[in-house]
Amino acid sequence: MTTETKIDTGTDELLCVIRDRVAIITLNRPEARNAFSDTLTPALRNMIKACGENPEVGALLLTGAGTAFCAGGDVKGMGANRDKTKLAMSHDERVADLQERQRLLTGALVAVRKPTIAALPGAAVGAGLALALACDIRISAQSAFLSTGYLKVGLSGDYGIAWLLTRLVGTSRARELMFTCDRVDAARCEAIGLVNRVVPDDRLQAEAFALAKSIAEGPTIAIRYMKDNLDEALMFDFATARDHEAERMIRTQVTADHKEAVQAFIEKRKPVFRGK
């Protein structure tokens, strides 16, 4: 039986429900292609932290309302309507402010020890693209497209986009995407590794949720250690990463979930994991 709990995000610009251990977080500014705002962004930061720490959540699914995932920063707000408080800050204060906001958004998302999936119904641009790239897995609708976006507004990039892009598609393609600001359609995104799979538009939410649900039902301790292993694969030499894998492997061998999986295999049934 499907269970669903609505979570109060503090604003209509961000929606969140927990369904079958999947936290579905929806950016809800379709009239602005779900661009970040001074209301949406803090709520999103809070939800990532809350869902990441919630033992009732096994996976996070991020998506956007309407026909876009996230257009990144609100370009209109970069002009005459800029935040007067931030304009009054010194250079160092503005740098520190952005660093903190980045740490609490894409930084926090990468740090979540649960699987994170981005379902892209449409455009993911600039910081919105960085948000998608910070997730473990990306599923795209056929009509969606991605773009770094920064070149068009004379900016260099933020929210870790250069780091994330380089690790996903390599140095050469990351530079091409940043320097050209090309609009990359879903098929090419899949071909170069920006997204994991492309599905028909009308199947996006169902397929993304099905994937998130299947992972959320898995052994949470083992998945957490898998994320640690995968993260370290980018940081450490083979011998160090291999030794850390061994330590975590031994830890998972004494969990109740491992014992349940072995018993379920013997009994030819689906295991029921409890995160213990």
N, C-alpha and C positions, 0 to 999 in steps of 0.2 A: 504494500500500500504506500502510495506517495504521500510524504509529509512535507508541508511547506510553512515556513515561518517568515513573516515580513519583518525586516529590520528597519528601525527608524534611523535614517542617515542625517536628519536635521535639516534636510532641504529636498525639494522636489527635483532639483537638478541632478540628483544621484539616487538611484533606486537600488535596493538590495533585498533579496529573499534567499533563504536557505532551504533548498529542496533536495531531499535524499542525500544529505551531507555535502552538497555542492552550494557554495555561496555564489549566487549570480549577481554580479555588480554591474549595473547598467548606467552609463553616462547618459543623462537625459536632458540635453539641450539640442534637440533635433533642428530647431530653427537656426542654430549657430553651428551646425554640423558637429555638435558636442565639443566645441572648443572649450579649453580650460577657462575658468572664471574665478574670481575671488571667493565665490561660494562653493562652486563645484570642487575645486582642487583640494581645499582643506578637508572637505567631506570624504573625498576619495582617499586621501592619506589616512584618515581615521579608519575607514572601512578596511583598507588593506591590513592595517595593524590589528584591528579587532578580529577580522576573519582569520588572519594568520595565527592568532593566539587562541581562537575558539576551538575547544576539543570536539565540538559537534560538527566542525567543518573538515572535510577530507580533501577538498580541492576548491580552488577559486576560478571562476569563469568571468572574465571581463568582456563586456560588449558595449555597443552604442545603440541608442534609440534611433529609429528612422533609417536613413540611407547612408550614414557615415559611422565610422568607429570614433575617431577623434581628429579634429582639424588642428590640434596643437594649441598654440597661444592664440588669443583673440587679437587679430591684426588691427582691428579698429581701436582697441585699447592701447595700441602702441603709438598712436598719434596724439591728437589734442586731448583725448580722454584719459591720458596716462595717470596712474595713481600719484596724487600730489605728495603723499607721504614718502613714497619711494624716490621721487624727484628731489626731495630735500635731503636724502641720505648722501653720505660721502661715498666715494668710489669703493673703499674697503667695506663699508657697511652693506652696500648693494651686492658685492661679491659674496660676503658672508651670508646674506639673506638668501641668495639663489642657491648657494651650496647647501644650506639647511633644507630648503624646499626640495631640492633634488634628492638629498639623503632620505627624506621622509616619503618620497614618492617612488621613483624607479629604484632607488637604493633599498627601500623597504621591500619592494616587490621582489627584487632579485634575492633578498635575504630570507623570504618566506620559505620555510622548510616543508611546504606542501606543494603539490603540482599546481601550476598556474597556466591557464589557457586563455588566449585571446580569440574571440569570435569576431571577425571583421565583416560587417555588412556592407561597408563602403570605404571611403577614403580614410587612410591613416597617414597623417602628415606631420612633419616637424616633431615636436614633443609628443604628439599623439602616436607617431611611429615609434619613438623611443619607448613609450608605454607598452606598445604591442611587443616590441623586441625584448623587453625586460621579462616577458612571460616565457614559460618553458616551451609552450607549443602555440602555434598560430594556425587557425582554420579560417580560410577566406571564402567569401561568396564570389561567384564567377564575375560579378560586375564590380568588385572592389578594386581599388588601386592604392599603391603606396608611393610616397614621395618624401624626400628629406625636407624639402620646402624652404630651408633657411636661406639659400642663395637668393631667392626672389625677394626677400625682405632685408637683404644685406646683413644677415647675422651668421655667426660661425657655428652655432649648434650648442645644445645643452641637454641635460638629463641623461648624459652618458651615451649619446647616440653614436659617437665615433667608435667608442669601445665596443658597444653592442653590435654595430654593423660589421666591424672588422672581424669579430669572432664568428659571426654567422656566415658571411659571404667572402671573407678574405680581404687582404689589403687593396688589391687592384680594383675590385668591384665596389668596395666601400668608398674609395676615392672617386670613382666614376659617379656613384650615386650622390655623393656630397657636392661635387664640383658641377654637375650638370643639372641637378634638381629634376631629373626626368620623372615623368609620371609612368610608373611601372605597373602594367596590368597583372591580374591575378595569375595568369598562365606563366608569365616570365618570373613572377615572384616565387612560384613553386619550383621552376626550373633552376633558379640560382640559390634556392635555400632560404629565402626570406620567410616563406610560409611552408607549413608541413603538408597541407592538403587544400585542395579547392573543391567546393561543392556547389550545387545549384543554389541560387539565392533563396528559394523557398524551403531549402533543407538545412540552411546554416544553423539556426538555433537548435533544431532537434538533434542534428549530428554532433554539434559542439557539446551539448548537454549530455548526450549519450556517452561520449568519450570521457567527459569530466566525471560522470557518475560511475563509470566502470573503474576509473582510477581511484576515485574517492572510496570505493568499496574495498580497496586493497589494504595490505598490511602497512599501516602508517609509519611504524618504526623503520621498517625496511626501506620505504620510499624516502623517508627523511635522510637515511644514510646514503641512499643512491644519489640524492641531490648533492650531499657533501662530496661523494666520490667524483661526481661529474664536474662539480665546481673546481675541485682540486686538480682535475685532469688538465685544466687550463693554466694552473699556477705552478705545479711542482714537477720535478723530474720523475721519470718512470719508477725508479726504485722507491722514492718517498711515497708517491701516490699508491703504489702497490702495497707497501707496508701498512698504510692507513686503511686501505681496503680490507686487508686481512684482519685488522683489529675490529672493524665494524662487522665483518662477516661473522666473527666469533660471537659478538654481542647479539646479533640477530638469531644465532643458532639456539640461544637459551630463552627466546621469547615464546610466549603462549601462542602467538600468531603462527610461528614456524611449526610448532607442534600440531596446531589445528590444521595447517596446510598439509602436513604429512598424513595425518589421520584421514582428512577428506580425500586425499589421493588414494589411500588404501580402500576407503569405502565407496570410491567412485561417485563423489558428490561435490558440490560447490562449497569451498571453505567459507566460513563466517568469521571475518577478522574483527578483533575488538581493540586493536591498538595497544596490546599488552604483550 
